[in-house]
Amino acid sequence: MYWTLELASKLEDAPWPASKEELIDFAIRSGAPMEVIENLQEIEDEGEDYECIEDIWPDYPSKEDFFFNEDEY
């Protein structure tokens, strides 16, 4: 399983919180690349809902990871 920023971004609009099955269904319905669906299928399902993309990919960059000053815009 591997995640890239492009692949993970396909789940930004997912209906959080969501179960593994709900995320797979969302990825299929939204036309996400097959790699996203394969990554979701490889997740060890413990029967709990995922609150956000960081629960699936802890290294997902947040707004704080980007170096720009929002006050300037």
N, CA, C and O atoms as a GROMACS GRO file, in nm:
protein
  292
    1MET      N    1   0.085  -0.118   0.000
    1MET     CA    2   0.000   0.000   0.000
    1MET      C    3   0.090   0.124   0.000
    1MET      O    4   0.185   0.133   0.078
    2TYR      N    5   0.059   0.215  -0.086
    2TYR     CA    6   0.132   0.341  -0.090
    2TYR      C    7   0.033   0.453  -0.117
    2TYR      O    8  -0.064   0.436  -0.191
    3TRP      N    9   0.059   0.566  -0.056
    3TRP     CA   10  -0.025   0.684  -0.077
    3TRP      C   11   0.061   0.795  -0.132
    3TRP      O   12   0.177   0.810  -0.095
    4THR      N   13   0.004   0.872  -0.220
    4THR     CA   14   0.065   0.996  -0.266
    4THR      C   15  -0.036   1.106  -0.239
    4THR      O   16  -0.153   1.080  -0.211
    5LEU      N   17   0.008   1.227  -0.246
    5LEU     CA   18  -0.081   1.340  -0.224
    5LEU      C   19  -0.196   1.338  -0.325
    5LEU      O   20  -0.310   1.367  -0.290
    6GLU      N   21  -0.166   1.304  -0.448
    6GLU     CA   22  -0.269   1.299  -0.551
    6GLU      C   23  -0.373   1.191  -0.521
    6GLU      O   24  -0.493   1.215  -0.534
    7LEU      N   25  -0.328   1.073  -0.480
    7LEU     CA   26  -0.422   0.964  -0.449
    7LEU      C   27  -0.507   0.998  -0.326
    7LEU      O   28  -0.628   0.980  -0.328
    8ALA      N   29  -0.442   1.047  -0.222
    8ALA     CA   30  -0.515   1.078  -0.099
    8ALA      C   31  -0.615   1.192  -0.121
    8ALA      O   32  -0.720   1.195  -0.056
    9SER      N   33  -0.583   1.284  -0.210
    9SER     CA   34  -0.674   1.396  -0.233
    9SER      C   35  -0.808   1.350  -0.290
    9SER      O   36  -0.907   1.424  -0.281
   10LYS      N   37  -0.813   1.232  -0.348
   10LYS     CA   38  -0.939   1.178  -0.402
   10LYS      C   39  -1.038   1.147  -0.291
   10LYS      O   40  -1.157   1.128  -0.318
   11LEU      N   41  -0.991   1.140  -0.166
   11LEU     CA   42  -1.078   1.110  -0.052
   11LEU      C   43  -1.114   1.232   0.030
   11LEU      O   44  -1.182   1.219   0.132
   12GLU      N   45  -1.070   1.350  -0.011
   12GLU     CA   46  -1.098   1.471   0.067
   12GLU      C   47  -1.247   1.496   0.084
   12GLU      O   48  -1.290   1.544   0.190
   13ASP      N   49  -1.327   1.464  -0.017
   13ASP     CA   50  -1.471   1.489  -0.010
   13ASP      C   51  -1.549   1.369   0.038
   13ASP      O   52  -1.672   1.367   0.030
   14ALA      N   53  -1.481   1.269   0.090
   14ALA     CA   54  -1.549   1.148   0.139
   14ALA      C   55  -1.638   1.185   0.258
   14ALA      O   56  -1.612   1.283   0.327
   15PRO      N   57  -1.742   1.107   0.280
   15PRO     CA   58  -1.836   1.136   0.391
   15PRO      C   59  -1.777   1.094   0.526
   15PRO      O   60  -1.814   0.990   0.581
   16TRP      N   61  -1.687   1.175   0.579
   16TRP     CA   62  -1.624   1.145   0.709
   16TRP      C   63  -1.721   1.168   0.822
   16TRP      O   64  -1.802   1.261   0.812
   17PRO      N   65  -1.720   1.092   0.929
   17PRO     CA   66  -1.650   0.965   0.947
   17PRO      C   67  -1.712   0.857   0.861
   17PRO      O   68  -1.831   0.860   0.829
   18ALA      N   69  -1.628   0.759   0.824
   18ALA     CA   70  -1.674   0.653   0.734
   18ALA      C   71  -1.602   0.523   0.766
   18ALA      O   72  -1.489   0.522   0.814
   19SER      N   73  -1.670   0.414   0.739
   19SER     CA   74  -1.610   0.282   0.756
   19SER      C   75  -1.526   0.250   0.632
   19SER      O   76  -1.532   0.322   0.532
   20LYS      N   77  -1.451   0.145   0.639
   20LYS     CA   78  -1.369   0.102   0.526
   20LYS      C   79  -1.458   0.076   0.404
   20LYS      O   80  -1.424   0.119   0.293
   21GLU      N   81  -1.570   0.007   0.424
   21GLU     CA   82  -1.659  -0.025   0.313
   21GLU      C   83  -1.719   0.102   0.252
   21GLU      O   84  -1.733   0.111   0.130
   22GLU      N   85  -1.755   0.198   0.335
   22GLU     CA   86  -1.810   0.324   0.286
   22GLU      C   87  -1.707   0.402   0.204
   22GLU      O   88  -1.740   0.463   0.102
   23LEU      N   89  -1.581   0.398   0.247
   23LEU     CA   90  -1.476   0.467   0.173
   23LEU      C   91  -1.451   0.401   0.038
   23LEU      O   92  -1.430   0.469  -0.062
   24ILE      N   93  -1.452   0.268   0.035
   24ILE     CA   94  -1.435   0.196  -0.091
   24ILE      C   95  -1.550   0.228  -0.184
   24ILE      O   96  -1.529   0.254  -0.303
   25ASP      N   97  -1.672   0.227  -0.132
   25ASP     CA   98  -1.789   0.261  -0.213
   25ASP      C   99  -1.780   0.403  -0.267
   25ASP      O  100  -1.810   0.426  -0.384
   26PHE      N  101  -1.739   0.498  -0.183
   26PHE     CA  102  -1.723   0.637  -0.227
   26PHE      C  103  -1.618   0.646  -0.338
   26PHE      O  104  -1.639   0.715  -0.438
   27ALA      N  105  -1.506   0.577  -0.321
   27ALA     CA  106  -1.399   0.582  -0.420
   27ALA      C  107  -1.447   0.527  -0.554
   27ALA      O  108  -1.415   0.583  -0.659
   28ILE      N  109  -1.523   0.419  -0.551
   28ILE     CA  110  -1.575   0.361  -0.675
   28ILE      C  111  -1.673   0.456  -0.742
   28ILE      O  112  -1.664   0.482  -0.862
   29ARG      N  113  -1.768   0.509  -0.663
   29ARG     CA  114  -1.871   0.597  -0.719
   29ARG      C  115  -1.814   0.729  -0.771
   29ARG      O  116  -1.866   0.786  -0.867
   30SER      N  117  -1.706   0.778  -0.707
   30SER     CA  118  -1.649   0.906  -0.748
   30SER      C  119  -1.548   0.893  -0.861
   30SER      O  120  -1.495   0.993  -0.909
   31GLY      N  121  -1.521   0.770  -0.904
   31GLY     CA  122  -1.429   0.749  -1.015
   31GLY      C  123  -1.283   0.764  -0.977
   31GLY      O  124  -1.201   0.803  -1.060
   32ALA      N  125  -1.250   0.734  -0.853
   32ALA     CA  126  -1.111   0.744  -0.807
   32ALA      C  127  -1.026   0.640  -0.880
   32ALA      O  128  -1.078   0.536  -0.922
   33PRO      N  129  -0.897   0.666  -0.895
   33PRO     CA  130  -0.809   0.567  -0.960
   33PRO      C  131  -0.810   0.433  -0.886
   33PRO      O  132  -0.836   0.428  -0.765
   34MET      N  133  -0.782   0.328  -0.958
   34MET     CA  134  -0.783   0.194  -0.900
   34MET      C  135  -0.685   0.182  -0.783
   34MET      O  136  -0.708   0.103  -0.691
   35GLU      N  137  -0.577   0.259  -0.786
   35GLU     CA  138  -0.479   0.255  -0.677
   35GLU      C  139  -0.542   0.295  -0.543
   35GLU      O  140  -0.508   0.239  -0.439
   36VAL      N  141  -0.634   0.392  -0.546
   36VAL     CA  142  -0.701   0.436  -0.424
   36VAL      C  143  -0.786   0.321  -0.368
   36VAL      O  144  -0.782   0.294  -0.248
   37ILE      N  145  -0.860   0.255  -0.455
   37ILE     CA  146  -0.946   0.144  -0.413
   37ILE      C  147  -0.860   0.029  -0.358
   37ILE      O  148  -0.894  -0.031  -0.256
   38GLU      N  149  -0.750  -0.001  -0.426
   38GLU     CA  150  -0.660  -0.107  -0.379
   38GLU      C  151  -0.601  -0.073  -0.243
   38GLU      O  152  -0.591  -0.159  -0.156
   39ASN      N  153  -0.561   0.052  -0.224
   39ASN     CA  154  -0.505   0.094  -0.095
   39ASN      C  155  -0.609   0.079   0.016
   39ASN      O  156  -0.577   0.034   0.125
   40LEU      N  157  -0.732   0.118  -0.012
   40LEU     CA  158  -0.838   0.106   0.088
   40LEU      C  159  -0.866  -0.041   0.121
   40LEU      O  160  -0.892  -0.074   0.236
   41GLN      N  161  -0.861  -0.127   0.021
   41GLN     CA  162  -0.885  -0.269   0.044
   41GLN      C  163  -0.776  -0.332   0.129
   41GLN      O  164  -0.802  -0.430   0.199
   42GLU      N  165  -0.655  -0.277   0.124
   42GLU     CA  166  -0.542  -0.332   0.201
   42GLU      C  167  -0.542  -0.288   0.346
   42GLU      O  168  -0.464  -0.341   0.426
   43ILE      N  169  -0.625  -0.192   0.383
   43ILE     CA  170  -0.629  -0.145   0.521
   43ILE      C  171  -0.680  -0.256   0.611
   43ILE      O  172  -0.779  -0.323   0.580
   44GLU      N  173  -0.613  -0.276   0.723
   44GLU     CA  174  -0.660  -0.374   0.821
   44GLU      C  175  -0.783  -0.315   0.888
   44GLU      O  176  -0.775  -0.215   0.959
   45ASP      N  177  -0.897  -0.378   0.864
   45ASP     CA  178  -1.023  -0.326   0.915
   45ASP      C  179  -1.047  -0.376   1.057
   45ASP      O  180  -1.057  -0.496   1.081
   46GLU      N  181  -1.056  -0.282   1.149
   46GLU     CA  182  -1.082  -0.315   1.289
   46GLU      C  183  -1.226  -0.285   1.326
   46GLU      O  184  -1.262  -0.285   1.444
   47GLY      N  185  -1.308  -0.260   1.226
   47GLY     CA  186  -1.450  -0.238   1.250
   47GLY      C  187  -1.487  -0.101   1.302
   47GLY      O  188  -1.601  -0.078   1.342
   48GLU      N  189  -1.392  -0.008   1.301
   48GLU     CA  190  -1.423   0.126   1.350
   48GLU      C  191  -1.422   0.225   1.235
   48GLU      O  192  -1.360   0.201   1.131
   49ASP      N  193  -1.491   0.335   1.254
   49ASP     CA  194  -1.497   0.438   1.150
   49ASP      C  195  -1.370   0.523   1.152
   49ASP      O  196  -1.307   0.543   1.256
   50TYR      N  197  -1.335   0.571   1.034
   50TYR     CA  198  -1.222   0.662   1.020
   50TYR      C  199  -1.276   0.804   1.021
   50TYR      O  200  -1.372   0.835   0.950
   51GLU      N  201  -1.215   0.890   1.101
   51GLU     CA  202  -1.262   1.027   1.118
   51GLU      C  203  -1.215   1.121   1.008
   51GLU      O  204  -1.283   1.218   0.973
   52CYS      N  205  -1.097   1.092   0.952
   52CYS     CA  206  -1.039   1.179   0.850
   52CYS      C  207  -0.930   1.104   0.775
   52CYS      O  208  -0.896   0.991   0.811
   53ILE      N  209  -0.877   1.164   0.672
   53ILE     CA  210  -0.774   1.100   0.590
   53ILE      C  211  -0.649   1.070   0.674
   53ILE      O  212  -0.578   0.974   0.644
   54GLU      N  213  -0.622   1.148   0.777
   54GLU     CA  214  -0.505   1.123   0.861
   54GLU      C  215  -0.514   0.991   0.935
   54GLU      O  216  -0.411   0.935   0.973
   55ASP      N  217  -0.635   0.940   0.957
   55ASP     CA  218  -0.650   0.808   1.021
   55ASP      C  219  -0.603   0.697   0.928
   55ASP      O  220  -0.563   0.590   0.973
   56ILE      N  221  -0.609   0.722   0.798
   56ILE     CA  222  -0.567   0.623   0.699
   56ILE      C  223  -0.421   0.644   0.661
   56ILE      O  224  -0.343   0.548   0.653
   57TRP      N  225  -0.384   0.769   0.638
   57TRP     CA  226  -0.247   0.805   0.600
   57TRP      C  227  -0.199   0.914   0.696
   57TRP      O  228  -0.223   1.032   0.672
   58PRO      N  229  -0.130   0.874   0.804
   58PRO     CA  230  -0.088   0.972   0.906
   58PRO      C  231   0.003   1.082   0.853
   58PRO      O  232   0.012   1.188   0.915
   59ASP      N  233   0.070   1.060   0.742
   59ASP     CA  234   0.162   1.160   0.688
   59ASP      C  235   0.094   1.258   0.593
   59ASP      O  236   0.162   1.338   0.529
   60TYR      N  237  -0.038   1.252   0.582
   60TYR     CA  238  -0.109   1.344   0.493
   60TYR      C  239  -0.080   1.488   0.536
   60TYR      O  240  -0.102   1.523   0.652
   61PRO      N  241  -0.031   1.571   0.445
   61PRO     CA  242   0.005   1.709   0.483
   61PRO      C  243  -0.116   1.793   0.518
   61PRO      O  244  -0.220   1.787   0.452
   62SER      N  245  -0.102   1.871   0.622
   62SER     CA  246  -0.208   1.964   0.662
   62SER      C  247  -0.174   2.103   0.611
   62SER      O  248  -0.068   2.124   0.553
   63LYS      N  249  -0.263   2.198   0.634
   63LYS     CA  250  -0.238   2.335   0.589
   63LYS      C  251  -0.112   2.392   0.654
   63LYS      O  252  -0.045   2.477   0.595
   64GLU      N  253  -0.080   2.348   0.774
   64GLU     CA  254   0.039   2.399   0.843
   64GLU      C  255   0.168   2.355   0.775
   64GLU      O  256   0.273   2.416   0.796
   65ASP      N  257   0.160   2.250   0.693
   65ASP     CA  258   0.279   2.200   0.626
   65ASP      C  259   0.320   2.285   0.506
   65ASP      O  260   0.431   2.270   0.454
   66PHE      N  261   0.232   2.373   0.461
   66PHE     CA  262   0.263   2.458   0.347
   66PHE      C  263   0.313   2.593   0.398
   66PHE      O  264   0.259   2.647   0.495
   67PHE      N  265   0.413   2.645   0.333
   67PHE     CA  266   0.477   2.767   0.378
   67PHE      C  267   0.426   2.888   0.302
   67PHE      O  268   0.492   2.938   0.211
   68PHE      N  269   0.309   2.935   0.340
   68PHE     CA  270   0.259   3.059   0.285
   68PHE      C  271   0.180   3.130   0.393
   68PHE      O  272   0.127   3.067   0.485
   69ASN      N  273   0.172   3.257   0.380
   69ASN     CA  274   0.105   3.338   0.479
   69ASN      C  275  -0.034   3.373   0.427
   69ASN      O  276  -0.048   3.450   0.332
   70GLU      N  277  -0.136   3.316   0.489
   70GLU     CA  278  -0.274   3.342   0.444
   70GLU      C  279  -0.318   3.485   0.466
   70GLU      O  280  -0.410   3.532   0.400
   71ASP      N  281  -0.254   3.556   0.557
   71ASP     CA  282  -0.290   3.695   0.587
   71ASP      C  283  -0.258   3.786   0.469
   71ASP      O  284  -0.316   3.894   0.457
   72GLU      N  285  -0.168   3.744   0.382
   72GLU     CA  286  -0.131   3.826   0.268
   72GLU      C  287  -0.236   3.826   0.157
   72GLU      O  288  -0.230   3.909   0.067
   73TYR      N  289  -0.330   3.733   0.162
   73TYR     CA  290  -0.427   3.721   0.054
   73TYR      C  291  -0.562   3.768   0.091
   73TYR      O  292  -0.654   3.764   0.009
   0.00000   0.00000   0.00000
